[in-house]
Amino acid sequence: MPTISSDRMAQRLLELDLATNSELQDAWAQLGRRDAPAETLLQCLMARGVLTNWQAQRLLSDYRIGFFFGNYKVLYLAGSGTFARVYRGVERDTERVVAVKVLRNRHVENADVVARFVREAKVAMQFRHPNIVEVIDFSSERDTHYFVMEFVEGNNLRDFLKIRKHMDWQEATRVCIGIAEGLRYALQKGYIHRDLKVSNVLLSSKAEPKLIDFGLAAKKGEEIPRTVDYAGLEKATGAPKDDPRSDLFFLGSIYYHMLAGKAALGESRDRVARGARSRFIDVVPISHVMPGLPADVVRIVERAMDLNPNRRYQTPTEILLELRQALQRATGEPITARQDILAQPESQQTVMIVESNAENQGVLREGLKRTGYRVLLTADPQRALDRFAETPGVADCVIFCANEIGGPALSAFNRFADDEKTRHLSAVIILGADQQGWKKRARVNNHCAVLNMPIKLGDLRTTVAQVLAREAPEPEAEVADPASS
């Protein structure tokens, strides 16, 4: 580019709204002359905090665009990928620091890429969770497509591990808990991430994980392309397409990577190699790579990455509870700080409360509704059983309150656990202070539990979440009588 004068550069700065007249006058005063080279003027403005080096270099290269996207001023390039660049920016009205993700020019004519980019923004704008990067704004017009996110001071987890190699198990467990909470929240909204990997987790300067890149996230039944990794896993394990449990497998692989300092799955750019069944079955057990890990941690990694999806964790809630319990058992750290988050259902589930005391009905109903459950009420245990006979699956869990109802509540709880039409559902019985001896008579199993009075609502919500998350036997399928065919 031909050399331009500082006066001409000053005019360009005003035209592009990169400096005010007052800021330029102050710079001239500091320099003591107006015939200084343009580079000298820009260096002075950088020293005064008016410009960044990235802005100055673009000005010297004669760029006239790319300094602003809508109401957001770009400060510098923060990261670059195949499809987009991410800039650190600032909102002009509020001075809030943001990240601006901009689709690369070479992709703006590709309708499929543009659609995925816009969809990523629209999906993420539905989320408001501390473990998911917040998307604030987006624009898609003609040949310019961008969206604006909160700016996270830190690195993605892949780059962090390149430097740190591996993390101690407690730190890795806390990060894994945050990722699982983000997945849980997304699933509450109906979305599976479908591209979970270390490069799609940002780790803030406070070691808080935040999920990014929901461009391939989908609701059940949506026809959205999936990654080679997810397709390969589901083919290798016989899982249904877009199985929510696939996210949990890759969460387990991230946990493995953090603990071991190397990927559980062989890494390759070759699509055939990434989708090969051997990639998923040849994983070296974490206990061999990192001997000395707590047994709880080894068990969580192994179960999360179990090739049989029915033996894997079934929901984010289930792995969350075990991660928190493992941390608490080893460190003594309390696990109650986010109790309500753990007790929120992945999707709106229905709980039936069997309680004869109207005041207790109200307390239980409000306590469960606040965390997202749909609540049904009845005072009669037999009526509860009748409703399931009339409408199988009318609720996902039943809470039998025996304190005032007495023996009929225990009888109904046991019948509910034994009947082939309801034994796959979850149930909780709450025994009164003088009914503790009944616990031995209750049909307790993996998804039917007993609580003793007095209890707190947080304890009840956590127990309900636990029994709903645990795997239960499916109801036996009805077989048609050949003679009737």
C-alpha positions, 0 to 999 in steps of 0.5 A: 500500500502507498504510504499515507500521511498522519493527517490522512490516517487521522481522517480515516480513523474518524470515518471508521469511528475508531477514534474521536476528534478529542482522542486525536487532538490529545495524540497530536499534543503528545507528539508535538507535531502533525507531520509525523508518519502515520505509523507514529500516530497509530503507535501513540494511539495504541499507547494511549489505549485508543487502538489495539495492535490488531486494529493498527495493522489492519489500518496500515494494510488499508482494510476498511471493513471488519472493525465493527459487526453491528454494535460490536467493535472488534479488538483482536483475533482470539481464535480461528477455525475451519469455518469461522474466526472468533474475535474479542470485541466490546459492545459500544453502548455498554463497554461489555467485553464479548466474543464475536464469532464470524463465518469465514468469507469462503463459506458464505456461498455454501447454504449448508454451512450458513444454515449450520452456523445460524442454527448454532446461534439460535440453539445456543440463544435458548440456553442460560446456564453457567456451564454453557457459553451464553450467546447474546446476539446474532445477525445473518444478512447477505454475505455477513454472518456472525453471532456474539457470545460472552467472552471467556478468559481462558483456553479450550480444554484441548489447549489447556491439556497440551500445556498441563498434560493431565489434571489431578483427579479432583480437579478433573472431577470438578470439570467433569461435573460442570460439563455434565451439568451443562449437558443436563441443562441442554437435555432439559431443553430437549437437545443432545450436543452430538459433538462433545470433545475437548476442543468444544469445552472452554475452561475459564481462568477460574477452571469453570468449564463451559460448553460451546459449538451447538451447531450439530445439537439436535432434538429427537427426530431432527434430521441433522448431520452428526459427527463421524465420531458419534456415528462410529460409536453408535454403529460400533455399539448398536445404539440407536442414532442420536442416542442421548447416551452417546454424549455421556460416552464422550463425556467419559472420554473427556474425563479419561483424557483429563486424568491420563493426559492423552486421548482415550480414543485414537486420534486421526484426521482420516474419517474411516479410522475415526469411525472404525469399530476398533477405535472404540473397543481398543481403549486401554483401561484407565486403571492401566494408564493411571494406576492409583486412581480412586476406585470410584473414579475408575468405575465412573470412567469405565461405566461412562465409556461402556460399549453397551449403552444399556450398561452406560449411564442413562442420563446426565443426572446419574453420572452427576450424582456419582461424580459428586459422591466420589468427590465428597467421599474422598474430600469431605466436600459438601454436595448440597450446594447445587442440590436443586440443580441435580433435582431438576428433571431432564425433561418434564416428568410427572410425579404422583404424590399419595398423601392424605394431609392437605397441608403436606400435599401443598408443601410437597407439590410446590417443592417439586413443581419449583424444580420442573416436575408435573405433580399429580395428587391423591389421598388414596393409595388404592386410587393411585394404583387404579389410575395406573391400571386405567392409564399405564405410565400416568406418572414417572414416579410415585411418592407414598406418604405413610405417616398418616395413611399407615399400612395401606401406603406400604401395601400399595408401595409393595404392589406397585414395585411387584406388578409387571405393569408398574415395576419398571417405574420409580417409587419412594415411600416416606415412613413416619418417625414411628414406622421405622421398623417397616423399612424391612418390609418395603420392596426396595430395589434399584428404583424404589427407595425408602425415606424416613421422617423427618426429611428436607425437601432437598433430600426428597428431590435428590432421591426422586432424581436418583430413582428416576435416573437409575436403570429399571427393568423394562415391562415385559412385552405382550406376545400375541396369541398365535391362535388369534392371528 
